[in-house]
Amino acid sequence: MGTTKRRSPLTDWTVLVPVVALVALVFSWGRELPGFAVVIVALCLAGAVLAAVHHAEVVAHRVGEPFGSLILAVAVTVIEVALIVTLMADGGDKSASLARDTVFAAVMITCNGIVGVSLLVGALRNRVAVFNPEGSGAALATVATLATLSLVLPTFTTSKPGPEFSTGQLTFAAVASLALYGLFIAVQTVRHRNYFLPVDTSRDADTGRDADVYQVDDHAAPPTDRAALLSLGLLLVALVAVVGDAKAVSPTIETAVAKAGLPQAVVGVIIALLVLLPETLAAVRAARRDRVQTSLNLAYGSAIASIGLTIPAIALASVWLSGPLLLGLGPVHMVLLALTVMVSTLTLAPGRATLLQGGVHIVVLAAYLFLAVSP
């Protein structure tokens, strides 16, 4: 009886693709790329996104919720912040609003795009998507507070002309953002961890009964420590490749946006879309497995991390960055933010949502994207 030769894990595509994408980043960094090279880097970027989602799921399965979604959200955001600061340092005055545009795009994409798609997938599977209103509501309140302090108030302050913070105001916003982010992490992972765990959807959500909380994922045996550590390392490699390759193709994106006569803010939208691809795919796959709460953890956790880490980072970077730092939103974006908070509150309060709520969030995101292209 013959034996089947086992394939080495080092030859698996989830191992090879992040390494290839990182190599592409090394060879493309700081260079002006021809058309064929842009296509190759874009393909590496797409492959790295898929690999990042795979390794994030492996790590999440090993450490459990909500730590798994927290790891992916924080890892992506830390590298996103590095990308924003790097682009601002290279872009001069034309990148004065890049941080605001990218952070606001991340908030709209996560709170409307990821949430909307996840609710649609969950509702299509079980008629009603079920989640914990306590945890999701607390996360939304944190997002709303951070967004208002960092992106709305600069439009109305008078210490400095224009939608800018003074040095003292920017320092306060940075400290407050870090404090709120740290408090949220403590509540999510320690004090009220059960508020952020997936709920049992085996019973009919329309009956109105309280859903049970999954304490563990009992669908499959968790990976070994060695496999989880390998996936954690490859996750970081894949995320570095995702954001680095996104920066490599960003000059092509900026040129295309300028030639098309589109607003400069579209660049921030495209960057946010690229960077948030891993979270989006991971959230959709979680919703398909009846883990809508995990999807919401990813969405709101990414939004909180995006603001809570970006504002302190650019406040620190402003010490050596020249030029203005425009943070305040315009009237149209403030209306969209207010609409997002109001709709999200009504969606999360019952702890269950239908296709309608998911569709409403998708429409709000579509309005934001349309107005970004045609202000």
Phi and psi in degrees as a GROMACS rama.xvg file:
@    title "Ramachandran Plot"
@    xaxis  label "Phi"
@    yaxis  label "Psi"
@TYPE xy
-77.5058  158.126  GLY-2
-105.746  146  THR-3
-88.1491  127.669  THR-4
-75.6332  123.881  LYS-5
-79.7966  136.492  ARG-6
-78.558  137.24  ARG-7
-68.0773  137.448  SER-8
-63.3257  -20.4898  PRO-9
-70.7459  -15.3486  LEU-10
-96.8816  1.70189  THR-11
-70.3493  146.971  ASP-12
-62.9316  -31.2788  TRP-13
-68.6833  -16.9089  THR-14
-92.6266  -43.3003  VAL-15
-71.5902  -41.0306  LEU-16
-62.2704  -47.0071  VAL-17
-59.4226  -37.3213  PRO-18
-66.7272  -43.8378  VAL-19
-63.5299  -41.3573  VAL-20
-64.411  -35.8512  ALA-21
-68.5659  -38.7461  LEU-22
-62.8978  -42.6754  VAL-23
-59.8934  -37.7931  ALA-24
-63.389  -43.7845  LEU-25
-60.3584  -44.342  VAL-26
-77.1217  -19.39  PHE-27
-101.452  -11.6925  SER-28
-63.8714  126.416  TRP-29
73.7855  10.3749  GLY-30
-113.03  151.393  ARG-31
-84.1916  117.346  GLU-32
-93.8207  136.104  LEU-33
-71.7362  173.264  PRO-34
-58.7854  -45.0691  GLY-35
-66.3717  -34.1699  PHE-36
-68.5797  -35.9129  ALA-37
-62.6203  -40.3315  VAL-38
-63.7655  -43.2023  VAL-39
-63.1798  -45.3899  ILE-40
-63.6938  -38.3055  VAL-41
-64.1674  -39.6559  ALA-42
-65.1428  -40.4853  LEU-43
-63.2631  -37.8644  CYS-44
-61.4272  -46.3534  LEU-45
-62.8368  -43.1555  ALA-46
-64.2499  -38.1078  GLY-47
-66.0155  -35.001  ALA-48
-62.1917  -47.6749  VAL-49
-63.164  -40.8077  LEU-50
-66.1724  -39.119  ALA-51
-61.026  -41.4379  ALA-52
-63.0227  -43.371  VAL-53
-59.751  -50.167  HIS-54
-69.6034  -31.6886  HIS-55
-63.9196  -38.8462  ALA-56
-67.8115  -36.8252  GLU-57
-63.5241  -46.9728  VAL-58
-63.8109  -42.9484  VAL-59
-62.5412  -38.3359  ALA-60
-65.7294  -33.9929  HIS-61
-75.1952  -44.7353  ARG-62
-90.9893  -16.85  VAL-63
81.2872  169.144  GLY-64
-88.7458  150.717  GLU-65
-90.6922  10.4543  PRO-66
-64.4051  -34.999  PHE-67
-62.3687  -50.3027  GLY-68
-66.9424  -31.2419  SER-69
-64.9761  -42.0441  LEU-70
-60.1818  -47.2499  ILE-71
-65.0207  -44.3986  LEU-72
-62.5473  -46.2189  ALA-73
-68.1288  -42.5246  VAL-74
-61.1879  -46.2718  ALA-75
-64.3171  -41.9165  VAL-76
-68.2431  -39.6227  THR-77
-59.3114  -43.6929  VAL-78
-73.2365  -32.9804  ILE-79
-62.026  -41.6707  GLU-80
-61.4271  -43.6713  VAL-81
-60.0079  -39.1055  ALA-82
-64.6035  -44.2336  LEU-83
-62.2722  -46.7031  ILE-84
-63.1499  -40.437  VAL-85
-63.1267  -45.7296  THR-86
-65.5842  -36.8071  LEU-87
-67.0643  -38.0323  MET-88
-66.684  -32.473  ALA-89
-88.5138  -21.1361  ASP-90
-91.9017  -16.3242  GLY-91
70.7473  -147.566  GLY-92
-64.2879  -29.417  ASP-93
-67.8182  -15.3685  LYS-94
-101.566  16.9822  SER-95
-60.9482  -32.4346  ALA-96
-103.491  9.08543  SER-97
-62.5204  -43.7915  LEU-98
-61.6187  -45.8123  ALA-99
-61.572  -47.3284  ARG-100
-63.659  -41.5669  ASP-101
-71.0915  -43.1866  THR-102
-65.5057  -44.375  VAL-103
-65.8694  -38.1579  PHE-104
-61.1876  -41.1111  ALA-105
-62.3279  -40.4515  ALA-106
-63.651  -45.1157  VAL-107
-68.1672  -40.0194  MET-108
-67.6224  -42.4719  ILE-109
-72.8465  -49.3894  THR-110
-75.4305  -20.4526  CYS-111
-115.848  -46.3408  ASN-112
-71.4329  -59.3962  GLY-113
-65.393  -43.9231  ILE-114
-63.1593  -46.12  VAL-115
-61.8591  -47.6455  GLY-116
-64.6072  -40.7182  VAL-117
-63.2122  -41.7825  SER-118
-66.6962  -38.4014  LEU-119
-62.0919  -46.4648  LEU-120
-64.3813  -44.7727  VAL-121
-64.8233  -39.5183  GLY-122
-72.4301  -34.6783  ALA-123
-65.1588  -31.5178  LEU-124
-79.3399  -41.9283  ARG-125
-125.952  16.4094  ASN-126
70.9656  -36.453  ARG-127
-136.847  129.089  VAL-128
-86.5778  126.351  ALA-129
-111.626  140.337  VAL-130
-156.423  176.579  PHE-131
-91.96  112.046  ASN-132
-67.2295  -27.1749  PRO-133
-63.8923  -50.8186  GLU-134
-70.9481  -46.0377  GLY-135
-66.0649  -38.1917  SER-136
-65.2781  -39.9403  GLY-137
-64.4105  -39.4204  ALA-138
-64.6435  -42.5088  ALA-139
-63.0144  -41.3513  LEU-140
-60.7888  -37.5425  ALA-141
-67.2158  -42.8545  THR-142
-60.4715  -46.8618  VAL-143
-61.7986  -41.9539  ALA-144
-66.546  -47.0144  THR-145
-61.7436  -44.1751  LEU-146
-64.1699  -39.8099  ALA-147
-67.8947  -45.965  THR-148
-62.8026  -38.4953  LEU-149
-97.5155  -27.8419  SER-150
-117.891  -19.7554  LEU-151
-99.8376  -48.0341  VAL-152
-57.5254  -36.6007  LEU-153
-58.1551  -23.5654  PRO-154
-71.2323  -25.1052  THR-155
-109.767  -12.416  PHE-156
-69.1484  153.546  THR-157
-118.02  -1.08143  THR-158
-66.4162  -26.0045  SER-159
-138.189  137.016  LYS-160
-67.2227  147.093  PRO-161
85.808  175.342  GLY-162
-77.661  59.7878  PRO-163
-127.349  153.339  GLU-164
-90.1243  148.927  PHE-165
-73.6543  171.202  SER-166
-59.1823  -44.3955  THR-167
-64.771  -42.4071  GLY-168
-64.8895  -40.5374  GLN-169
-64.9378  -38.2004  LEU-170
-63.4026  -44.3511  THR-171
-61.3846  -44.6239  PHE-172
-61.5214  -38.8442  ALA-173
-66.7629  -45.2367  ALA-174
-66.0754  -42.5619  VAL-175
-64.2695  -39.231  ALA-176
-63.7696  -45.1399  SER-177
-64.1248  -40.8424  LEU-178
-64.3986  -45.0952  ALA-179
-65.3676  -39.929  LEU-180
-63.9263  -45.1478  TYR-181
-63.0362  -39.7572  GLY-182
-64.7763  -41.4932  LEU-183
-62.4071  -43.6091  PHE-184
-61.5723  -41.1707  ILE-185
-63.4511  -42.0384  ALA-186
-68.2662  -41.7019  VAL-187
-68.0543  -37.3535  GLN-188
-103.384  -16.2677  THR-189
-125.723  -70.8992  VAL-190
-69.1182  -42.4315  ARG-191
-129.78  48.8581  HIS-192
-59.7272  -33.5789  ARG-193
-65.8814  -20.1202  ASN-194
-68.9258  -17.6628  TYR-195
-113.155  11.8002  PHE-196
-89.2043  149.528  LEU-197
-59.8288  154.038  PRO-198
-108.57  157.744  VAL-199
-79.8314  120.745  ASP-200
-106.774  18.1115  THR-201
-68.9289  -25.6187  SER-202
-95.024  157.707  ARG-203
-65.8002  120.22  ASP-204
-69.1209  -19.9761  ALA-205
-75.8451  -9.73731  ASP-206
-74.6283  -16.5936  THR-207
85.7294  1.48219  GLY-208
-73.8174  150.248  ARG-209
-66.5912  134.886  ASP-210
-82.178  151.266  ALA-211
-83.9947  151.658  ASP-212
-93.5869  133.18  VAL-213
-75.8983  119.883  TYR-214
-84.0817  -30.1161  GLN-215
-139.682  160.255  VAL-216
-91.607  105.249  ASP-217
-100.738  19.4299  ASP-218
-83.7593  -21.6479  HIS-219
-159.642  154.976  ALA-220
-67.6348  137.601  ALA-221
-66.3931  153.434  PRO-222
-68.0862  163.248  PRO-223
-71.432  165.642  THR-224
-59.4463  -39.9131  ASP-225
-63.7609  -44.1864  ARG-226
-65.1264  -38.6126  ALA-227
-67.2184  -41.1472  ALA-228
-65.5324  -40.3173  LEU-229
-61.6233  -43.2742  LEU-230
-66.8896  -35.8266  SER-231
-63.1679  -44.9527  LEU-232
-62.8665  -44.4247  GLY-233
-69.1263  -29.8598  LEU-234
-62.3146  -45.1515  LEU-235
-64.0189  -41.2928  LEU-236
-61.2501  -45.093  VAL-237
-64.1627  -39.6973  ALA-238
-69.5035  -39.3494  LEU-239
-59.6286  -42.7614  VAL-240
-65.1687  -40.7317  ALA-241
-59.6607  -52.9801  VAL-242
-71.412  -38.5686  VAL-243
-65.2765  -42.9803  GLY-244
-67.5146  -33.0669  ASP-245
-63.0986  -39.6499  ALA-246
-67.1841  -36.1775  LYS-247
-63.4908  -35.5694  ALA-248
-92.1594  -4.11159  VAL-249
-62.5981  -36.8791  SER-250
-59.4569  -38.483  PRO-251
-64.5469  -39.9163  THR-252
-63.8905  -45.6401  ILE-253
-62.3867  -41.0798  GLU-254
-64.2962  -43.5169  THR-255
-63.895  -41.0607  ALA-256
-63.3349  -43.1613  VAL-257
-65.4429  -43.6413  ALA-258
-65.2756  -31.4947  LYS-259
-79.8853  -5.79964  ALA-260
72.3441  25.8697  GLY-261
-90.02  158.162  LEU-262
-62.8804  152.956  PRO-263
-62.9377  -25.3787  GLN-264
-61.9757  -22.7071  ALA-265
-61.7055  -30.7154  VAL-266
-60.7916  -44.5758  VAL-267
-63.1129  -36.4125  GLY-268
-64.7955  -45.6538  VAL-269
-65.2326  -41.5287  ILE-270
-61.0798  -44.5447  ILE-271
-63.7361  -39.8426  ALA-272
-61.1597  -43.3831  LEU-273
-65.9375  -45.7081  LEU-274
-68.3657  -32.2146  VAL-275
-89.1626  3.5325  LEU-276
-57.8666  -44.5901  LEU-277
-58.2452  -45.4037  PRO-278
-63.861  -38.9758  GLU-279
-62.4599  -48.81  THR-280
-65.3976  -40.8935  LEU-281
-64.015  -38.9253  ALA-282
-66.1118  -41.5465  ALA-283
-65.0336  -42.0955  VAL-284
-66.1909  -35.695  ARG-285
-65.6836  -41.8699  ALA-286
-64.3113  -34.2622  ALA-287
-67.2355  -21.3915  ARG-288
-100.996  23.0036  ARG-289
63.1012  32.8013  ASP-290
-117.18  59.3676  ARG-291
-63.7798  -33.6982  VAL-292
-61.8749  -38.5825  GLN-293
-61.7061  -40.2327  THR-294
-61.1193  -43.6543  SER-295
-67.6975  -36.281  LEU-296
-58.15  -44.0494  ASN-297
-63.9563  -44.7841  LEU-298
-64.9695  -57.8611  ALA-299
-71.7549  -33.3258  TYR-300
-62.4907  -39.1572  GLY-301
-67.0162  -40.8888  SER-302
-63.6898  -44.3738  ALA-303
-63.7832  -45.1068  ILE-304
-66.2116  -36.7499  ALA-305
-60.3  -45.6155  SER-306
-78.2084  -47.1993  ILE-307
-64.444  -23.761  GLY-308
-103.874  -29.9311  LEU-309
-70.9533  -45.7994  THR-310
-61.2197  -48.1123  ILE-311
-61.0414  -36.861  PRO-312
-66.1334  -45.3228  ALA-313
-74.1993  -26.1458  ILE-314
-64.1571  -40.1848  ALA-315
-70.2606  -41.4184  LEU-316
-68.6236  -24.3522  ALA-317
-64.2549  -14.5501  SER-318
-62.7378  -37.9418  VAL-319
-112.015  -11.2832  TRP-320
-78.1529  133.559  LEU-321
-92.5114  160.077  SER-322
93.214  168.549  GLY-323
-72.6318  160.784  PRO-324
-125.648  96.885  LEU-325
-87.6968  116.99  LEU-326
-114.999  -24.6601  LEU-327
-72.9821  137.423  GLY-328
-80.5058  155.359  LEU-329
-82.2199  174.636  GLY-330
-59.3844  -41.6097  PRO-331
-62.7805  -45.413  VAL-332
-69.4073  -33.2618  HIS-333
-66.0445  -37.6497  MET-334
-63.5717  -43.5939  VAL-335
-64.8391  -37.4086  LEU-336
-65.4252  -44.6458  LEU-337
-62.3096  -41.2634  ALA-338
-63.4779  -40.3235  LEU-339
-61.952  -44.9253  THR-340
-64.9313  -42.7719  VAL-341
-65.7471  -47.6019  MET-342
-64.0155  -41.5478  VAL-343
-63.5711  -39.2826  SER-344
-60.7791  -45.4416  THR-345
-67.7876  -31.0996  LEU-346
-71.2316  -42.5007  THR-347
-83.6667  -26.0829  LEU-348
-56.1914  -43.0432  ALA-349
-75.5286  -18.4734  PRO-350
82.394  5.61073  GLY-351
-151.352  148.876  ARG-352
-142.203  152.615  ALA-353
-107.703  -174.597  THR-354
-59.2491  -31.4496  LEU-355
-61.4076  -47.8548  LEU-356
-61.9643  -41.6624  GLN-357
-61.4824  -41.5162  GLY-358
-64.9413  -37.7715  GLY-359
-61.0272  -45.0772  VAL-360
-63.1264  -39.7285  HIS-361
-63.6949  -39.398  ILE-362
-64.9551  -39.9505  VAL-363
-62.3811  -42.5084  VAL-364
-63.4871  -41.6303  LEU-365
-61.2546  -39.2387  ALA-366
-63.2033  -41.7033  ALA-367
-62.4763  -47.0562  TYR-368
-64.2332  -41.5648  LEU-369
-63.5491  -44.3334  PHE-370
-71.6621  -23.8498  LEU-371
-68.3909  -35.5468  ALA-372
-81.3417  -36.5756  VAL-373
-127.776  76.2426  SER-374
